[in-house]
């Protein structure tokens, strides 16, 4: 998988629209509001002891960070159905794995962006990034494939891909 395709963030249309609306709100309402509060606080004089000024500046910094994060996310976003064959693990697909091949010890997760969780209340499964240890291990695998990865604890874990679904 190429560098550019590994940076793709898979989103549903609903998630993309909500993130785009948040970005628009921050740029058109949030920025002017905070700028106005900063200007008002400056008019009050001594900024070194002006709590309102410092709070507004901190909020401005956080908002600008979120704006940059959303712009990057939306620039890398791929909306719609995942690519690849039906039984191949790819970003944007719902994957079920069995730990150590045990059908009673499974996990189902979306291989994609955690932003889906923040925007889609119907999501009731985990989301793993394709860059995470488990995500990168199963990426490109097919149903029935056994893959191994090293957990953040240093333990090697084996999983078998048991199911691949599209959203």
N, C-alpha and C positions, 0 to 999 in steps of 0.2 A: 504494500500500500504506500502511495507517495506521501511526502510531507504535507502537501496541501490537502489531500483528502483525509488525512488523519486529524487535521484541525477543523474539519467540518463539524458543525453543531446541528444535529437533527432535531427539528421542532415540528410540532403539529401546527396547522394553520392558526388554530385558536391561541396557542402559546406565542407564536410569532406576533399575532395581532395585539395581544395583551402587552408584550414587551415593547412593541412599537408605540402603543398608546402611552405607556409609562414614560418612554423617552420623550415623546412630544409634550406630555404634561410637564416634565422636568424642565424642558427647554423654554416652553412658552409661558408657564405659570410660576414654576419654582424659582428659576433664575431671577426674573424681575422682582419677585416677592422678597427674596433674600437680599438682592442688591438694594432694594428700597429700605429694608430694615438696617442694613449696614450704613447707608447714607443718613438715616435718621439718627442712628447712634453716634455717628461722627459729629453731627450738629450739637450733640449734648456736651461736647468738649473733651476733657481728659480721657483719652482712650485706654490708658494704662489701668484704670480702675472701673472701666465700663463693662459690666458683665453682659449686657445685651449685645454689645459690639462683638465681644469674644465668642459668644454663643452663636451669633449669626455668621461669623467668619468660619467657625468650625462646621456649622451646617452647610455652608457654601462649599467647603472642601469635600465633605462627604458626598454632596450632591454632584459635584463635578467628577468625582471618582465613579459614581454610579452611572453618570452619563457616558463616560469613556468606556466603562464595562459594557453597557448596553449597545453602544455603537459598534464595538468590536464583536460582540456576540451576534448582532443582527447582520453584520458584514459577512461573518463566517457561516451564517445559518443556511441550512438546506431544508426547505419546507416540503413536506409530502412523504411519499413512500420511499423506503430504503431500496438500495440497489442490490444487485447480486442475485444468485439463484435462490429459489424458494427455501432450500434447506441449508443455506450458507449464512453464518453469523456475519452481520454487517451493522454499522451504526444505523439507528432508527428501527431496529427490530427488537422484538420481545424474545428473550432467550431463557430457556430453562436448562439448568445443569444439575446433575446428581453428584454430590461430593463423594469421592472414593468409589464411584459407581453404585452407590446405595440409593435405590429408588425411593426410600423413605426419608432421605436427607437431601432435599432439593431446594433450589432457590430459583425464582423467576425474576428477571430484571430487564429493564430497558437499557440497551447499549446506546447511550446518547448523552444528553446534557441534563444536569440537575435543574436547569431553568424550567424544564417541563414540570417538575414538582411544584415550583413556585407559582405556576400559571394555570395548572390544570387540576382542579379539585377532584376529578374522577380517577386520578392516578392512585393506585393502591399497591404499587410495587416499587422496589428499589430502582435506582438509576445509577449505572456505572459508566464512567467515561471510557472511551476506547483507549485512553492512555493509562488507565488504572491497571494494577497487576492482573486482576481477573479479566478485565476488558481486553487488554492487549493479548492475553493468552488465548482467549476464545475467538478473537477477530480472525475471520477467514475459515474457521473450522466449520465442519458440516455435522449434521445429526449423526450421532454414533461415535464421533471422534473423541478420543481421550487426550486431554491436554493437562500440562502441569505448569504451575506458576509458583513464585515465591511470595508469600504473604509479607506484609510489612513487619511482622514479628520474626521473619527469617525462616519460618516453617514452609516446607514445600507441600503444596496441596495439589491433588489430582481431582479433576472433574471430568465428567462425560457429558457432552452436549446431548440432551434428550429431546429438545423441542426448539423450533425456530418459527416465530410467527411475525407477521407484519401487523402494525397497529391499525 
